[in-house]
Amino acid sequence: MSTNNSSHKSHYHHHHNHQKMYPNFSLKNKVYVVTGGARGLGLCMAEAMTEAGAEVHCLDILEEPAPEFIETQELAARSHVGSLYYHHVDVRETKFLNDTIVKIAGRHHRMDGLVAAAGVQQIMPAIDCTAEDITRIMDVNYIGAFMTAQAVARQMIAYKTHGSIVLIASMSGLIANRGLISPAYNASKAALIQLARSLAMEWGQEGIRVNSLSPGHIVTPMVEKNLEEVPGLDKIWEHENMLGRLACPEEFTGAAIFMLSEASSFMTGSNIVIDGGHTAW
């Protein structure tokens, strides 16, 4: 028994010595959709995905992507590793969203997954919220993410491509952020965490894993707007986590590659919290 075991071990080590380290983090030749990919966290994740070898299609409501998108796209083209494409899509326009994803999948007859990062936020006390305010946030953050995941999953099933869907939620789906009054936003992110579990249950048999990623406070264009609206908020937030600072978008790319790749092949229905310890005390 022990002899077999040792021979298995030596075979394992011999086999892996001739491969690059951690090959299961590769996204080579895979095709992904990233919503909210014109700038901020979405673009940052898309850039990391191209570096891992993927063909990444960014969907965003902006007619033209931010200048940093073009820089990232050109860099990807020069490196010949992955590639980056832009599509002007509002996730609330379900038919156009679905048609776009069908076309993307049709290029190589495959669809490997999604990062759903499109989101909006509004600072407003609950006592003043109108039904329209709540609907606007839920339409993008929850229904938009749901419909994008559905459209991507349909293509993954049609082309029999196993893969991974990542819904970008927030620690605000787990707690109420002190100093930031946004009840509809918080509830929309809690909905995404629960949606990931529910979709994971339905699509697991199709080889589709679904997880959510819940960041803490990150300096992105959306958050910078909050910091302008509430003076001193950045200092409050810095003191509320265990590392005493805000995050930058690049600090979430490792988790995204892990979640999308075969490195996380047995993980589904999970929520990864990356918040500098904010929710841990």
CORPE-V199730 format. One record per backbone hydrogen bond with DSSP energy under -0.5 kcal/mol. CO is the residue of the C=O (numbers start at 1). NH is the residue of the N-H. If there is no record, write none. Layout:
co=CO nh=NH
co=CO nh=NH
This chain:
co=1 nh=5
co=2 nh=6
co=3 nh=7
co=4 nh=8
co=5 nh=9
co=6 nh=10
co=7 nh=11
co=8 nh=12
co=9 nh=13
co=10 nh=14
co=11 nh=15
co=12 nh=16
co=13 nh=17
co=14 nh=18
co=15 nh=18
co=16 nh=19
co=20 nh=23
co=22 nh=25
co=23 nh=26
co=24 nh=262
co=24 nh=263
co=27 nh=30
co=30 nh=55
co=31 nh=112
co=31 nh=113
co=32 nh=57
co=33 nh=115
co=34 nh=37
co=34 nh=59
co=35 nh=117
co=36 nh=39
co=36 nh=42
co=38 nh=66
co=39 nh=42
co=39 nh=43
co=40 nh=44
co=41 nh=45
co=42 nh=46
co=43 nh=47
co=44 nh=48
co=45 nh=49
co=46 nh=50
co=47 nh=51
co=48 nh=52
co=49 nh=54
co=50 nh=53
co=52 nh=27
co=53 nh=29
co=54 nh=56
co=54 nh=83
co=55 nh=32
co=56 nh=58
co=56 nh=85
co=57 nh=34
co=58 nh=87
co=59 nh=36
co=59 nh=37
co=60 nh=89
co=66 nh=69
co=66 nh=70
co=67 nh=71
co=68 nh=72
co=69 nh=73
co=70 nh=74
co=71 nh=75
co=72 nh=76
co=73 nh=77
co=74 nh=78
co=75 nh=79
co=76 nh=80
co=76 nh=81
co=83 nh=56
co=85 nh=58
co=87 nh=60
co=87 nh=89
co=89 nh=91
co=90 nh=93
co=92 nh=94
co=93 nh=97
co=94 nh=98
co=95 nh=99
co=96 nh=100
co=97 nh=101
co=98 nh=102
co=99 nh=103
co=100 nh=104
co=101 nh=105
co=102 nh=106
co=103 nh=107
co=104 nh=107
co=104 nh=108
co=105 nh=108
co=105 nh=109
co=105 nh=110
co=112 nh=164
co=113 nh=33
co=114 nh=166
co=115 nh=35
co=115 nh=117
co=116 nh=168
co=122 nh=124
co=124 nh=183
co=125 nh=128
co=125 nh=129
co=126 nh=129
co=130 nh=134
co=131 nh=135
co=132 nh=136
co=133 nh=137
co=134 nh=138
co=135 nh=139
co=136 nh=140
co=137 nh=141
co=138 nh=142
co=138 nh=143
co=139 nh=144
co=140 nh=145
co=142 nh=146
co=143 nh=147
co=144 nh=148
co=145 nh=149
co=146 nh=150
co=147 nh=151
co=148 nh=152
co=149 nh=153
co=150 nh=154
co=151 nh=155
co=152 nh=156
co=153 nh=157
co=154 nh=158
co=155 nh=159
co=156 nh=161
co=157 nh=160
co=160 nh=162
co=163 nh=209
co=164 nh=114
co=165 nh=211
co=166 nh=116
co=166 nh=168
co=167 nh=169
co=167 nh=213
co=170 nh=173
co=171 nh=174
co=171 nh=175
co=175 nh=177
co=177 nh=180
co=179 nh=181
co=180 nh=182
co=181 nh=124
co=182 nh=186
co=183 nh=187
co=184 nh=188
co=185 nh=189
co=186 nh=190
co=187 nh=191
co=188 nh=192
co=189 nh=193
co=190 nh=194
co=191 nh=195
co=192 nh=196
co=193 nh=197
co=194 nh=198
co=195 nh=199
co=196 nh=200
co=197 nh=201
co=198 nh=202
co=199 nh=203
co=200 nh=204
co=203 nh=206
co=203 nh=208
co=204 nh=207
co=207 nh=163
co=207 nh=209
co=209 nh=165
co=210 nh=269
co=211 nh=167
co=212 nh=272
co=213 nh=169
co=213 nh=215
co=214 nh=274
co=215 nh=171
co=216 nh=218
co=217 nh=247
co=218 nh=220
co=220 nh=224
co=221 nh=225
co=222 nh=226
co=223 nh=227
co=224 nh=228
co=225 nh=229
co=226 nh=230
co=229 nh=231
co=230 nh=233
co=232 nh=236
co=233 nh=237
co=234 nh=238
co=235 nh=239
co=236 nh=240
co=237 nh=240
co=237 nh=241
co=238 nh=241
co=241 nh=244
co=247 nh=219
co=248 nh=251
co=249 nh=252
co=250 nh=253
co=252 nh=256
co=253 nh=257
co=254 nh=258
co=255 nh=259
co=256 nh=260
co=257 nh=261
co=258 nh=264
co=261 nh=264
co=262 nh=265
co=264 nh=267
co=266 nh=268
co=270 nh=212
co=271 nh=273
co=272 nh=214
co=272 nh=274
co=274 nh=216
co=275 nh=278
co=276 nh=242
co=276 nh=243
co=277 nh=280
co=278 nh=281
